Amino acid sequence: MSFDENIAALIQHIPKIVDHLQTMVATKTALVMFFIAAQSTSTIYQ
């Protein structure tokens, strides 16, 4: 998947999990780590 596709997947994923994010650590794990993974994956394949 390209970086753009990974970000689109993240955008679709957010509404499903936003009500369950209770702490800063949960938010980081669910959103930021997903973003970092999307960036890393797209960089590796370029």
C-alpha positions in Angstrom: 0.0 0.0 0.0 1.2 3.5 -0.7 1.4 6.2 2.0 -1.8 7.8 0.7 -3.7 4.5 0.9 -2.5 3.9 4.4 -3.6 7.3 5.5 -7.0 6.8 3.9 -7.3 3.5 5.9 -6.4 5.4 9.1 -9.1 8.0 8.3 -11.7 5.2 7.9 -10.5 3.5 11.1 -10.7 6.6 13.4 -14.6 6.8 13.7 -14.6 3.1 14.8 -12.2 3.7 17.7 -12.5 7.3 18.8 -15.1 6.5 21.6 -12.7 3.9 23.0 -9.7 6.1 23.3 -9.6 6.9 27.0 -5.9 7.8 27.6 -3.1 9.5 25.8 -1.3 6.2 25.6 -4.3 4.5 24.0 -4.5 7.4 21.5 -0.8 7.2 20.7 -1.0 3.4 20.2 -4.1 3.5 18.0 -3.4 6.6 15.9 0.2 7.7 16.0 1.8 4.3 15.8 -0.5 3.5 12.8 0.7 6.7 11.1 4.4 5.9 11.8 3.8 2.4 10.4 2.2 3.9 7.3 5.1 6.2 6.8 7.7 3.5 7.3 6.0 1.1 4.9 5.7 3.6 2.1 9.3 4.7 2.6 10.6 1.1 2.4 9.0 0.4 -0.9 10.1 3.6 -2.7 
